[in-house]
Amino acid sequence: MQDSKIAFDDILTSRQARVLADALSHEAVDAHLLGQLWRGLEPDHGIERGYSALISSPSTPIREIAADLGVSERHFRRSITSAVGLSPKLIQKVQRMQDVLTLSRGAKLTLSSLAGRAGYADQAHLARDTRALAGLTPTQLLREHR
């Protein structure tokens, strides 16, 4: 990515981007300003824990994960979506599908067994998610995955 340009808005909040752009236009960037801007880029450990919970337990209700983190469900949904770019529910759907693909590598399992082990309610649930995410039937996805 040599010589590529990245907009401030791509890596900073809109407020941080305005402050930095203004400081650059007045040649007033110093260590203190950069320290203030960088502090806002520290990882949010609550988001990290929430994302880990979504990945490790893709069948756990989002309200339970939010409650475990001590935040409202609405706040958790907004924070995860803002940080990751995907909704918590979509993260869980993708993870369940990943789990199906991982499980399919091991033993020969029926689609309903794969669905159950990956946390789907039933085989139809697996089929809906597979079609929505990959545009394929579960059988087609597994065939292409091998």
ABEGO torsion letter per residue (X at the ends): XBGBBBBAAAABBAAAAAAAAAAAAAGABBAAAAAAAAAAABBBAAAAAAAAAAAABAABBAAAAAAAAGBBAAAAAAAAAAAAGBBAAAAAAAAAAAAAAAAAABBBBBAAAAAAAAGBABAAAAAAAAAAAAGBBAAAAAAAAX
